[in-house]
């Protein structure tokens, strides 16, 4: 560091970081930060003469991950196969002759959720199935293996975006590869009864008339839950009920953080 300084060292050790590769921030989980450091300095994956890039670079990967059962909290080993060329992620159980699920990379998202699973290497894979949002909760004992899976999914997503939007600059595609959520969970919503997700609420800034109120409008009650909040937009109000006061507080905090940010073009 005395001879070269941080910028020179970065030019060497980060000379060829693939555009899809997730560079962690200080707020990210430990496994992401640790494996980034090991990839740079121990394995020297990103120096100009490196030939250490494996299958994750091509968006293809195959192996076993521990997956939480749909109706239980028990984790069982499942074989996963990712193919950017075929545009799918598949996983298998011992009982199934074919794949238990075939997930389109088009609708795929992955993010680390070490508290929700809970495991220090826990990864949440989200996708759409028949109009519904599904989640797979997986982990691997090896920090390198689970981070390689995460970046392989990002590589497959990047390949899909480059193919779908060939004229879009890389700088616009990278933020769309995978996304972490400010807050995720269930709320009751007023409106028609429907078994499927029906839409989204666009949230702008306070300066454009957006507001979050920690209450339900007069005369409105949740069916099961009583702690409510109202999202006010310039055109209408959206009413939600939360399971308890803690959930209401967390949703209010997340929504207000978004509303307090200035809108970008």
N, C-alpha and C positions, 0 to 999 in steps of 0.2 A: 504493500500500500504506500510506503514511503517513496519507493522508486517510481511507481506508475500512477497511483491515485485511483479513485473509484471509477471514473469515466473510462480510463484505459483498461482497467480490469473488466468492466462491463462489455467493452468492445471486443474483448477476447472471449469471455465466457458466455456471452449472449449474442455471438455473431450471427447465428442461424437458428433463432427461435422460430418454429413454425407459427404462422399467423393464428392457427386454431388453438395453440397450446395455451392453457390458462396460466397466467402469471398472477400468483396470489397477492393479496393485499394484507396489511397488518391485521385486519379484522377477520380474515378467513381462518378456518379450522387448522389445527396443528399439523394434521397429516398433509394437507396441501402445501403449507409453508416448508415443512421438513423435506418433503420429496422434491420440491423446487430447488432447495439448496443442495441436496444430494445429486440431483440431475445436473446441476451446473458444475459443482466443484469435485464431487467424487467420480461420477460417471462421465463428466465432460461431454454431455450430449449435444451441446449447442455451439461448440467451437467449430471454426471453419473447416477443419480437417476431420471432423467426427464422422464415423460411419456406424454409430451406435443406435440410430433410429430403428425401432422395431415395427411390428405390424400396426401399432396404434397410429403411426404416421399416415398409413393408407386408409384408416377407418375400418380396418378389419381386425377381428380378435375372436378368440375362442378359448373357453375355459370354464371353471366352476366358481360360482359365487354362492354364498349363503343367503338364501331368500326367505323372508318371513311369509308364513302361510296366510292365505286370504282370510280364513276364518279363525285363525289362532295366532298367538304371538311366538310360536315355535319356528326357529330358523332351520332350514334343511338345505343340503347342497343341491344346486340345480346347474345344469349345463347351459351356458349362454353362448350364442354365436352372433356376432355382429358383422354385417357385410355392407360396406358403402356401395359396392358395385350393384348389389341386389336391392339396396335401399331399405333394409330391414334389420331388426334385432329380434332374434328368436330365443326362446328358452324351452327346456325339456324337463320333464319329470321321469322318474323310473317307470311309472305306470303308463305313460303315454307313448304310443308308437310313433306319432308325429309330434311336432312342436306343440307345446301347451299354449303358446301365444306367438303370433307373428306381428310385430310392431313396426309400423312405418316410421322411417327416420324423419319423414316430413313432420310428424306430430310429436317427436321425441324431445324430452327435456331431462336433464340430469343436474342434480345439485347435492352437495354434501349436507346431511342433516344428522350430525353426530349426537345431538340431544334427543331428537325424536325417536331414533331407532331402538335403543340408544347403543351406540358403539363408536369408538373413536375413529373408525374407518367406515362409518355408515353413509351410504349413498341412496338417495331417493330418485327413482326413475319415473317420470310422469308421461302419460300418453293418453290419446283419445281412443275409445272403443265404443262404437255404436252410438256416438253422441254423448257418452259419459266420460268423465275424467277418471282414469285408473292410476294407481300408484304401486310401484314395486319398491320394497325396501330391502336392500342387499348390503352385504359387507364382505370383506376378505381379511384374513389374518394379516396379510402382507400389506403394508402401507403403499409400497411401490406398485403392487398389483392393482389395488383399487384406484389409485391415481392414474395408472396406465389405462384402465377401463374408462375412466372419466374423460381422459384426453382422446381416447379412441372414439368415443361417442361424439366428442366435439369435432374430431377430424371428419367423421362420417357426416355430421351436420354441415360442416363447412363445404364438403364436396357437394352435398345436395343444394346448398344455397348458391354456390358458384355455378352449378349447372342450371338452376332455375332462374337466376338473375345474372346472366353472363356479363352484362355491361355495368353492373353495380361495382363501385370501388370496394376494395377489401375493408377499408375503414368503416363502411356502412354495414358490411356483412358480419363482422366479428361480434358486435354487441348482440346479434340475433342468434348466435350459435347456441348458447344455453343461457338461462336466466335464473337468478336467485330471487326469492320472493321476500318482500318486506314482512308479510304476515300471511299465514295460510290457515284455514279452518272452516268451520261451518257456522252459518248464521241463518235464521229464519228470515224470509223475505215476503213482503206483501205482494200480492199479484196472483195470476192464474196458477192453478196447481198443475205441475208438469214434472215428470220423472227425470227429465234431462236438463242439462245446463242450457239456458235460453238466451244468454247475452252477457254483456259487460257494462260496467259503469265507467265512463271516461271521467277521470279526476284531474281537474286543472288547478290553478293557483288561486289564492285568496283574492288577488288583485283582479281576477276575472269573475268573481262572484261565487266561488266555491267555498263551502263551509261544512263542518261536521258538528252536529249537536248531540250531546250525550243524553238524549231523551227520545221518546216516541211522541208523535203528534197526539193531541187530545182526542180521545175516543178510539185510539188504535192500541191493540193488545197483541202480544205474541201468543201463539197457540200453546207452546210448551214453556218458552223462555220469556222472562220479563225484563231483563236488562237490555234496553234498546238504544239505538242510535239512528240518526237521520243524516244522510248525505244530501246537501243542498247544492244543486247545480243551477245555472242560469235558466234552464228550461223546465226543470221539475225537481221533486224531492224523492229520494229513494229511502225506504224505511226498512230497517233490519232489527232483529232481536237476537241477543247474544245469550249463551248458556248461563253465564254468571257475571258478576261484577268484574272479576279479573279479566275475563275475555273481552268485556266491553272496554275496559281500560287499555288493553293491549291493542285492540282495533282502533280506538281513538288515537292512541299514540302513533301508530303506523300511518293512519290516514292523514293526521295533522302534519306529519313529517313530509309527506308528499305535497300537501296543499301549501305548505310554507315555502316550497321551492319555486323559483320563477319558471314560467313556461318557456321552453325553447322552441325555435322554429322547426 
